[in-house]
Amino acid sequence: MIVSDHPEFDTTERTLYYYQEKGYLSCKNIDLPRIVRYRKRTRKVSKNKSERKENACRINHTYQDFVKYKEANKINYYVEMDTVEGIKGHSVLLTLNLVPFNFMMAYKLESQTISKVTDKINDVKKILGYELFHKIFPIILTDNGKEFKRPDLIENNGADVVKTKVFFCDSRRSDQKGSIEVTHEYIRRFIKQGIDLDKYSDEDIILMMNHINNTKREKLDGKTPFELMEEKIGKENIKKLGFYFIPPQDIILKPSLFNKDNNK
């Protein structure tokens, strides 16, 4: 963001990282989350036959069905869905990441249940209307969480609008929806693992997501997810969802965002 927004510095991103490493800058590694590398996860393969057995909700909704549908219809736009936990048994975040824009919506749920997920999806449908909802959410790829076990309730867009299609990743294959997993790293800059999500209001969550979505991304050629999403659905519709423009110099990507003094 510094390099792209301040060409007068006449420097490169690599040079800034070099200055930081040598101690010429005041920021530390803890201020640069992407410097921290995580150990590669090992995927455990269950030998329990009952765990490998297809659930009824997965029939015609598997990851292989998703791949076939994408290829047959030449689709490159879809939505990944997941939940982010704080403390077991408390509130969670329902996250919806629009690929390939990396535009993420997040909504606080009181509990990690089918009814709470369905209620929130229906709230979004009421805001947008069925036709616009289907335009934004034509295909949803999610995991095998118990809260997603009723895809038919999510897919229903009324009698006159094409159904949204819901597909499930293979068991223990979070890499099949890798875009949302990476974008979750932004949320963890504000809310660390093990922090109770009950303490955050709906307004806190939408504020956080606005700062995340207005952050420029290298993989988006220096554009922001907000810009690309606004181009797809228009200013009025993105406003309906509670999203708005934040200039680069005002972006905050750390917990201090929730300090009231920053929001005046």
N, C-alpha and C positions, 0 to 999 in steps of 0.2 A: 504493500500500500504506500509506503514512504517513497519508494523508487518511482512508482507509476504516477503518483500525484505531485511529486516535486522534481521535475526534470532539471530545475536550476541547480540541483546538487551535483549533476554530471557525474554520477557514480553508478555502480551496479549492485545488485542484491548480494552477489558473492563478496564484494568488497565490504559491504556493511556487516556481513557475517564474520569476516576476517577481523574487522575493527572490534566487534563484540568479543570475539575469542581472545584477542590480545588485551582486552580490558580498557580499550580506549573509550568505550561507551558505558553509560551507567546501567544498562539493562543486563540481567543475568540469564542463565539458561532457563531458570524457572519462569521467566517472562516470555520464553519462546517455546511453546509446547511442542512444535513440530521437531525440535531438536531431539526430544526424548523419543527413543525408539522402543517399541514393545517387542518382547520375545515372540517369535512366531508360534501361533497356536497349533497344537497337535490335535488332529481330529480322531476321536475315539470311535471305533466301529463296534456297535453292539452286536453280540452274538445271540441275543435273545430274539427268537423268531416272532414272539408276540409283539415286540417293539417295532419290527419291520413290517408287520401286517398293515395293509392300507386301512385307514379309517374311512367310514362311509363319506365323510365330508370331503375327502381327497379324490374321490372318483371323478375323473375328467377335470381335476383341478391341480394336477401334479406339476412339478417343474418341467417335466418332459412335455406335458401338454402346453405349458407356457411357451417353451422354445418353438414348438411346432406352430403354434398360433402366430407368434411373432414373425417367423419365417414365411408362413403362408400369406400373411397380410402386409408384409414389408413394414413392420412397425418398429420405430425407434424411440417412441415416447410412451412412457408408462409411469406408474407410481409404486414406490416401495413403502410398505407399512410395517410398523414395529411399535414396541412400547419400551420406555426407559424407566427403570425402577429406582427408587430411593431406598426405602426400608421395606422389607417384606410385610405385606398386610396393610400398607399405607397407600397414599396416592401414587399414581404413576403418570407418565406422559404418553399420550398416544401421538406418534410421529408419522407424518406422511411426507415422503421425499419425492419430488417430481423430477424424474430422469428424462432428459439429460441436463436440465437447468440447475440441479442441486438446490432447488427452492424447497425449503422444508416448512411445513406447518406442524405445530405442536399444541396439544390441548391437554389440560389437566383432567384426569379422571379420578374419582374418589376411590375406585377399586378396579382391579384388573379382571373384569368379568365381561362375558358376552353382552349382557344388557347395557353396561356402561359404554362399551365400544359402539354398539348399535345406536344408542341414544345420541352419541356425539356425531356419528356419521349422519344421522337423520337431521341433526341441528344444522350441519353444513348444507345438506340438501335443501332445507327450508330457506336458508340464506341465499343460495344460488339459484334454486329451481332445478328441476330434474334435467332439463336439456343442458344447461351450463355445467351442472355437476358431472354429467356424462362426458362432456367435452374435456373437462379437467381431469376426471378420474375414469377413463375408459377401461383401463386394466390396472389391477392392484396385485402386486406380488408381496406375499408376507411369509411369516414362519409358521411353525406348528403350535404356537401358544394356544392355551385353552380358551383365551379370550377371542380367538378368531375362528372358532369351530362352527360358526353358522354363516358361511359365505353367502347363502341365499338371502339373508337379511340385509347384507351390505350391497348385494348386486341389484336388488329391486329398485328400479327407477320409475315405478308407476306403469300403468297399462299402455301409455302412448310413447314411451321413450325406451330405446335399446338398453338392455341390461348392462351394467358394469360387470366385467369378468374378473373373478378373483382366483388366483393361483397360489399354491403353497410351495415353498422351497423344500428340498430334500431334508430329512432329519439331520440336525447338527451341521448344516451347511449354510452358515450365515454369510459366507463369501458369495453365495449366489445373489445376495442383495447387498453387495459391497458398498454401493454408493451411500446408502442410508447409514451404514456402520461408520463410514468415514465422517459423514456430516454430524453424527452423534458426538464426535470429538469436540466440536464447537460447543455443544451443550455442556460437556464436562469441563469446559473452561470456566463456566459460571457455577455449575452445580456438581460437586465432586461425588463420586460413588459413596454410598452410605449416608448421604445427607437426606433428611426427611423432606419430601416434597410437599408435605402438608403446609409448611411455613410459607410457600409461595402462592400468590394470588394469580387469578387468570390474567390480570393486567401485567404482572411481572413476567409471565411466560410469553405473552404476545410482544412485550417490549424486548425481551431477550431475542426472540426470533426475528424481529425487525432489524436488530443490530447484526445478527448472523447473516440474514439474507441480503443486507446491503454491504457486505464485505466482498471486495473484489477477489476473484479466483483466477489463478494462472491458467487452469484447465479450461476456463471460459474466455480465454483470450483477453483477460483483464477486465471483463465485464462482471457485473454482480448478478446473482440469482434473481434479485428483484427486477432488474432491467429486463432480463429475458422473459420473466413471467408476465410482466406488464405488457410486453410486446405480444404475448400469446393471448391474453384474456382482456386486455384493456384497463385503463386507469380506474374506471368506475367499479369494475368487478373485483379488482385487486383491493380496492378500498373497502368493499363489502366484507372482505375477509379480515379486515383490520390491519392491513399492511400499508406502509407508507415509506417514502424516500427519506434516507438519512445521509447527509453529506459525509464524505470520507473522513474529514477532520474531526467529526463528532462520534465516530464509531468507538465503542467500548466493548472489549472482549474479555472481561473479567468480572468477578463478583461485585466489585464496587459499583457496577451499573445499577444495582438495586438500592443504592444509597439515595435517599429522597432528594438530596441536593443536586444530583445529576439529572433529575427529571423535571426541573422547574422550567 
